[in-house]
Amino acid sequence: MFLEVTQKYNPELIHTALELHQNGSITPNTYVIDLDTIRKNSRILSDEAKKQDIELFFMTKQFGRNPLVSKAIVESGIEKAVAVDPWEAISLRKNGIKIGHVGHLVQIPKRMIAKILALNPDYLTVFSYENAKNVSEVALKINKKQKVFLRIATKDDFIYNGQEGGFTFEQINQQIEALMRLPGIQIAGLTSFPCLLIQEKEAKITSNVLSMNKVKSLLAEKGIKDLEMNMPSATSTATLPLLKSYGATQGEPGHALTGTTPIHAVKDLSEKPAMVYVSEVSHIYKEKAYVFGGGFYPRSRIEGAIVGSNKYNLRKVPIIENDPTNIDYYGTLNTDKVQVGDTVIYAFRTQIFVTNSQVAIVENLSINPKILGIFDSMGNLLS
């Protein structure tokens, strides 16, 4: 999906990844991340967000909760992270990253609430009155009043399968006064997901945003004003002005940090590609080449791969996408005109935290490439 733009804007990353694999510094099933480009992308995003008066919380699941990448983003101007689940929050805080928002997609289990509140997040999202009540009870025990976002999910909103949940209009109407009476929480804002989708090469808001604004008006009538409007999904320099026009006060960039939102594949944007996936030809079978897997992602939209043993013999070859119902032990190239042991490089949309990949962080690609560390998919240092 991002192979051509990576070749165009960051060929040094491809050449470095190839050399690191060929000399044995990295194994197949390794993502290689260009930290210098991450820094540049983060500064560009931070500067544009300040122009739009939008607060940013950066997302880390896409690049495997990596501490080096996270710290580079903080140093470049985006000071706090969003943790989509409690385990990500724990991992980030362990590495010294401040937490702006927890529970973006996954609620906090009841017995983990105390542990998460102890991390001192700015905001915590709740999907229901019951969850808000649980948070309130724990917060009171530690003499805290926790700011929360209400996740809005009306019957006509767009919600991905496996991510369902939130307050409908009916529930807000019925429960808002009870929510307001919970002494351990403060209703500080609204959120939903996804608030943007890329359609026909353009960013467009979803009905979720309209629902959020409708609920905002309802809450204003109840005296709840100055709400944060947290609008995640496809946050980038290209979409921040659109978000601002619909009332967003917060965005949560993830793929923009690596230059891999869907719109980056079709338009020349300020953020540049910063990540590739490296594998190796394992064997040839029935006129197809099979490469080591473990890091493929069902929604990646892979369109091709680059194969070769040095930068002078690289060529693009077609791929056959994996059946998402099977384990990705291997990926498939639709050719047998390659050699066992050749390096295979991909550039696609991923979620490293759900893979079993390794992650190599590199810098100084144009001068003297250097590996800063090799990590697992959860951000733990391996070497």
C-alpha positions, 0 to 999 in steps of 0.5 A: 500500500505504501511501497511506491511512496516509500521508494519515492520519499524514503529510499534510504529506509528500504536500502538500510532494511535490505542491508541489515537483513543481508548482513544478519543484523535483523531477522525476517519478520522484523519491522524497521522504523526510521526514527529521524523521520518519526521525529520530523513527522511528529514536529510537523503534526505538533506545529499544525495542531498548535495552529488549529488549537487542537491538543494531540495525544499520540497512539503507540499500538501501531508501532508496538508501544515502542519506548524509543519511538514514543520518547522521540515523539514526546521530544518533538512536541507531542507530550502525552500518549493515548492508550487504547487499552489498560495494558498499553497504559501500563507499558507506556507509563513504565517507560516514562510516557505521560498518559493523556487518555486511557480507554479509547477503544477498550474499557478498564476492567473493574479490578484494574481501575485502581491500577490505571488511576494510579498512572494519573491519566488526564482522561478516561473513557467510559462506555456505560453508566456502570463503568462510570460508577465503578471508576467513581467508586475507586476514585473516591477511595484514593481521594481523586476526581477523575475526568472522563469522556463519554463514548457516543455510539448512537444506533446510526453511527459507524462502529467497527465490528468488535469495537461496539459500545457507548452511550446512545441518545436514549441512554444519555437522556435517561442517565445523564443526571445520574452520571452527574451525581457520581462524586468521583468523576467529572464529565470532561468531554465526548469521544467516538470512533471512527470520527473520520474515514478516507473515502475516494482519496478524501477525508470525510467525517462520519455520523459519529461526529454529528452525534457527538455535537448533538450530545454536546448541545444536550449536555449544555442544556444540563449545564455541562459546558466547555467539553473536550471533543476528542475525535480520533481516526486518521489524524494528520496534518491533512485532516486537522483543519477538517476536525477543527471545523467540526468542533474537535479540541483533541486528535490522536495521531497514530499512523500519521507518525509513520506516514501510513494513513490511507490518504498518505498512499494516494496524496503527497502529504507533509508526513513521510513514510517511516516504516517497512516490514522485512522478510526473506524468501523461505522456499519455492513451491508450485511456481510461487515463492513463500516468505517468512511471516508472523507480522502480516495484518489482515487489513494491510492492503498489501499490493506488492513487495520488493525482492532482491539481495542488494540495492542494485537488483531490487524489483517489485513483484506481485503478492497473493494476500493471506486468508485472514482466517489462517495463521500467517506462517508465510506470505506468498509472492506470485512468482518463482523468479526469486532466490531462496534467501532473498530479502523481501520488503513490504510497506503496508498499514499495520498494527504491530501490537497484534503481531509476533514481530520484532521491531528494529529502530534505526537512525542516520540512514543517509549518513551512517545507519545505526540500529538503536535497539531491537524490540518485541511487538510490545515494546520490550527490549530484546537486544 
